[in-house]
Amino acid sequence: MMPWIIMLCIVGMILAFAELLMPGFGIFGILSGICLLGTLLLIAKVYGILAFLVALVLVVLVFSLMLLIARKSGIYRKVVLEDKQEAKDFDERTLEGLLGAEGTTQTTLRPFGVADFDGRQIDVCSNGDFIDRGKKVRVTQINGKTVTVVEC
């Protein structure tokens, strides 16, 4: 009976580790919980409560050790995003004085793209028309963050 208990515990640990590294619908986590719970219940039934408590402590320690090894080896950093994106509010003052200005498209507007106005790269949109790269455009409207241009 002991080899089956050990095998069930190892499968449960592998599934729990897989759920940590590849979170998805939770199927690995659910199967891991079933395997580990089954392991602990089998140990309690066959070997008694003291063995159950020892096994519970061992499962927690082994799982913590696996997580520590994953963090030290770099596997954890490859899977978990640790970078923080600093949110910056858009300052509409950067668009002041742009109404009526003429510039050159840096990308094809489909209808959104980028245009250059006196060295300033601005995200712009056309009125639904495609405007090729390198064409002259004029700002017709500024509504919040949206700068609308037409081809000159």
N, C-alpha and C positions, 0 to 999 in steps of 0.2 A: 504494500500500500504506500510506503514511503516514496518510492520512485515516482509514482503518479502524483503525489502531493507536490514533490519538488518540481516536476515538469509543469504542473498547473501553475505553480507560483512563478516560474521563470517566464512562461507565456504571458501571464498577467503583467509582470514587470515590463516585458518588451512592449506589450500593447500600451501600457501607461506611458512609457517613454516615447513611443510613436505618436501618441496623442499630444504630448507636450511639444514635440518637434514639428508635427504636421497637423495642426488643429483643423478640423473639418466639421463634419456633421456630428461628431462625438461618438461615432461607432467604435473607434478604438478605445475610447475612454469607458464606454459602457461595457464592452467585452472585457476590458482590463478589470473593471470593478467586479464583474461576475466571476472572473477567474480568481482574483485575490480573495474575494469573499468565500468562494467555494473552497479555496485552499485553507483559509482560517477555520471554516466550519468543519471541514474534514479533520483537521488537526484537533479541534476541540472534541469531536465525536470519538476519534480513535485514541488520542493520547491524553485528553483531559484539559481542564481549564488552565492549569499552569503552563502547559505546552502552548496553548492558544495565546496566552499573554506574551510568552517569549517569542513566538512566531510573529505576533503583531508588532512588537518592538523591532524585530529583525527586518520585517518588510519595510517599515518606515525608515530604518537606518540604511538599508540597501538602496532604497529609492532615493534617499537624500544623497548618498554616495554617487549614484549614477548621475544625478543632476549636477553635482559638484564636478565630476569628471567631464561632463559635457561642457560646462562653463569654462573649465581650464583648457580643454583641448581645442576650443574655438568653434565647435559644432554649434553651440548655443548662439554665438554671435552671427553665424551665417544664416540662422533661421529667424532670430528675434530682432526686430527693428529697435535700435536703441537711440537713433538720432531724433532730435526734437526739431520740429518745424516752428520757427518763430513767426507768429502771425503778425503781420503789419497791416494796419488799417490803411486804406487807400486815401491819399490826400488829394482832394479834388482841386486844390490850388495849383497843382502841377499842370492842370489843363487850362488855367486862366490865360486869356489872350490868344487862344488857339482858334477861336471861331473866325472863319474866313481865311485862315492861314493856308498856304500852299506848300505841298511837300511831295516826296517821291515814295512810291510803294517799294518796300524792301522785300516783300513776299507777295505772291499772288493772293488777292483778296477773294475768298470763296465763301461767303462774303466777308469773313473775318480775316485779318492779317495784320501786318506791321507796316507802318509808314514812317519815314524820316522827315521831321520838320526842324530845319536848322540844327541838325546834329542830335535832336531828341528822338529816340525811338518810342513811338506811341502805338498801342494796340488800337486798331480802327476797324470799322465795318462799313461795307457799302450798303446801298439800298436793295440788296439782293442780287446785284450784278456781280459778275466775275470781272475783276480788274487785274490785268497782268502786272508782273513785277517790272519796276522801272518806269511806270507811268506816273504822270503828274496828277495829283489829286488836290481837292480843296475841301476844307472842313465846312460842313453845312449845318451841323447840329451837335451839341454836346448835352447829353442827358445822363447825369450821374457819372458813371465810369465809361459810358458808351460814347465813342466819338464816331460820328457818321460822316463819311466822305463821298464825294462824287468825282468822277474823272473830269479833268479840265479839257 
